[in-house]
Amino acid sequence: MSAPVRIVLADDERMVRTALRVILDAEPGLEVVGEASTGAEAVSVVRERRPDVVLMDVRMPEVGGIRATEQILGGMPDPPRIVVVTTFENDAYVYDALRVGAAGFLLKRAAAEELVAAVRLVARSDSLLYPAAVRGLAAEHARRRPPAAPPWVGRLTEREAEVLRLVAKGLTNAEIADRMGVGAATVKTHVAAVLAKSGARDRTQAVILAYESGFVGVR
């Protein structure tokens, strides 16, 4: 059997953490290994517990969720995937968290099955969490500022550019492989090249950069 997905919960409300733990620990293959009530505590717990996934409240006292996300992703080798948890999906804090490397976001009103599915999905890291919502956030923020194409856009090969467009649409590696008529391993190689050239940490951040650069047009 494969090792369980290790999870850390970061939220300043104990009742929220307790509810999340009950839901997640009841699922096979998932294990909550730590909790934190502040962003600073989250950084410490993550460094100690080395989870695979962190559910991070976007607004917490002392160090907020965005700053904690930055510290975790920027200060650890092989950091965990971070999902920010928020009340409103159009919250500017959510977009900022995605820009600094959060793998996605989850609404606090999400059903238990959505929570479990989200954790499993980001642990696999081959698809976007709520791609339509991510695209909506990216497009909305891109409208507010003129796009500036960075040098990496011109360094993409034709295949890599096609893969990035399909990633931005929310397709998984398997779906992209089927669309392009290539193997999944080839798609994985192209995705890795896109991330390396753009400097994106993962698919979500690549989509954000694609919109901000104007590579993906805003309609």
C-alpha positions in Angstrom: 0.0 0.0 0.0 1.1 3.5 -0.8 2.0 5.9 2.1 -0.9 8.1 3.3 -1.1 11.8 2.2 0.1 13.7 5.3 -1.8 16.9 6.0 -1.3 20.0 8.3 -4.2 22.2 9.2 -3.6 25.9 9.8 -6.6 27.9 11.0 -7.1 30.2 13.9 -10.4 28.7 14.8 -10.1 25.4 16.8 -13.6 24.3 15.8 -12.7 24.6 12.1 -9.5 22.6 12.6 -11.4 19.9 14.5 -14.0 19.6 11.8 -11.4 19.3 9.1 -9.5 16.7 11.1 -12.6 14.6 11.7 -13.4 14.6 7.9 -9.9 13.9 6.7 -8.8 11.3 9.2 -11.9 9.3 8.4 -10.7 8.9 4.8 -8.4 6.0 3.8 -5.1 7.2 2.6 -5.3 10.6 4.4 -3.7 11.5 7.7 -3.7 14.8 9.6 -0.2 15.1 11.2 -0.3 18.5 12.7 -2.3 21.7 13.4 -1.5 25.4 13.7 -3.5 28.4 14.9 -1.3 31.2 13.4 0.8 31.6 10.3 4.0 31.6 12.3 3.0 28.4 14.0 2.1 26.9 10.6 5.6 27.4 9.3 7.1 25.8 12.4 4.7 22.8 12.3 5.3 22.2 8.6 9.0 22.3 9.0 8.8 19.7 11.8 6.1 17.4 10.4 7.0 17.6 6.7 3.4 17.1 5.3 2.5 16.6 1.7 -0.4 19.0 1.8 -1.2 22.1 4.0 -4.7 23.6 4.3 -3.9 27.2 5.1 -6.4 29.8 6.3 -5.8 32.9 4.2 -6.3 35.2 7.1 -4.7 34.5 10.5 -3.2 36.6 13.3 0.5 37.5 13.5 1.7 36.0 10.3 -1.1 35.7 7.7 -1.6 32.8 5.3 0.0 34.5 2.4 3.2 35.3 4.2 3.3 31.8 5.8 2.9 30.3 2.3 5.8 32.3 1.1 8.0 31.3 4.0 7.2 27.6 3.6 7.6 27.5 -0.2 10.7 29.6 -0.2 12.5 28.2 2.8 12.2 24.4 2.5 13.5 21.8 0.0 10.7 19.8 -1.6 8.0 21.9 0.2 4.4 20.7 0.5 1.5 21.7 -1.7 -0.5 24.5 -0.1 -4.2 25.1 -0.5 -5.5 28.3 1.0 -8.9 28.2 2.6 -11.1 31.2 2.3 -14.7 32.5 2.7 -14.9 34.2 -0.7 -13.4 32.9 -3.9 -12.9 36.5 -5.3 -10.9 37.6 -2.3 -7.8 39.5 -3.4 -5.8 37.6 -0.7 -6.6 34.4 -2.6 -5.0 35.7 -5.8 -2.0 36.9 -3.9 -1.6 33.5 -2.4 -1.8 31.8 -5.8 0.8 34.3 -7.2 3.3 33.3 -4.5 2.8 29.6 -5.1 -0.2 28.2 -3.4 -1.5 25.2 -5.4 -5.1 26.3 -5.2 -7.9 27.5 -2.9 -10.8 25.9 -1.2 -14.0 27.7 0.1 -14.8 27.2 3.8 -18.4 26.3 2.8 -17.1 23.4 0.6 -18.8 20.0 1.3 -16.8 17.2 2.9 -16.5 15.3 -0.3 -15.1 18.5 -2.1 -12.5 18.9 0.7 -11.4 15.3 0.4 -11.3 15.4 -3.4 -9.3 18.7 -3.3 -6.6 17.2 -1.0 -6.3 14.1 -3.1 -6.0 16.1 -6.3 -3.4 18.6 -5.2 -1.4 15.7 -3.7 -1.2 14.2 -7.2 -0.2 17.6 -8.6 -1.1 16.9 -12.3 -4.2 19.1 -12.6 -5.7 22.3 -11.4 -8.0 22.6 -8.4 -11.2 24.4 -9.6 -9.6 25.5 -12.9 -12.6 27.7 -13.9 -12.3 29.7 -10.7 -8.5 30.0 -11.1 -8.9 31.3 -14.6 -11.6 33.7 -13.5 -9.3 35.2 -10.8 -6.4 35.4 -13.2 -8.4 37.0 -16.0 -9.9 39.5 -13.6 -6.6 40.6 -12.3 -5.0 40.7 -15.8 -7.7 43.1 -16.9 -6.6 45.6 -14.2 -3.0 45.8 -15.5 -1.6 45.9 -19.0 0.1 42.6 -19.8 3.9 42.7 -20.1 5.3 39.7 -21.9 8.4 38.4 -20.1 11.4 36.8 -21.9 10.4 33.3 -21.0 7.3 33.5 -23.3 9.6 33.7 -26.4 11.6 30.7 -25.2 8.7 28.3 -25.2 8.7 25.8 -28.1 5.6 25.4 -30.1 4.7 22.2 -28.2 5.4 23.8 -24.9 3.2 26.8 -25.8 0.4 24.4 -26.8 0.7 22.5 -23.5 0.6 25.7 -21.5 -2.6 26.8 -23.2 -4.2 23.4 -22.4 -3.0 23.6 -18.8 -4.6 27.0 -18.6 -7.9 25.4 -19.7 -7.7 23.0 -16.8 -6.8 19.8 -18.6 -4.9 17.1 -16.8 -1.8 15.5 -18.3 -3.8 12.5 -19.5 -6.3 14.8 -21.2 -3.6 16.9 -22.8 -1.9 13.7 -24.1 -5.2 12.6 -25.6 -5.7 16.0 -27.2 -2.2 16.2 -28.7 -1.9 12.6 -29.6 1.2 12.0 -27.5 2.2 10.0 -24.5 1.5 11.2 -20.9 5.3 11.0 -20.3 5.9 13.5 -23.1 3.3 15.9 -21.7 4.9 15.6 -18.3 8.2 16.6 -19.9 6.7 19.6 -21.6 5.0 20.7 -18.4 8.3 20.5 -16.6 9.9 22.6 -19.3 7.2 25.2 -19.1 7.6 25.5 -15.3 11.4 25.7 -15.6 11.3 28.4 -18.3 8.5 30.5 -16.6 9.9 30.1 -13.1 6.5 28.9 -12.0 6.4 26.6 -9.0 3.4 24.5 -10.3 0.6 24.4 -12.8 -1.5 26.9 -10.9 1.3 29.5 -10.8 2.0 28.9 -14.5 -1.6 29.8 -15.3 -1.4 33.0 -13.3 1.8 33.9 -15.2 0.2 33.0 -18.5 -2.6 35.5 -17.9 -0.4 38.2 -16.4 2.0 38.0 -19.4 -0.7 38.2 -21.9 0.2 34.7 -23.3 -3.4 33.7 -22.6 -5.7 36.4 -23.7 -8.4 37.9 -21.6 -11.9 37.9 -23.2 
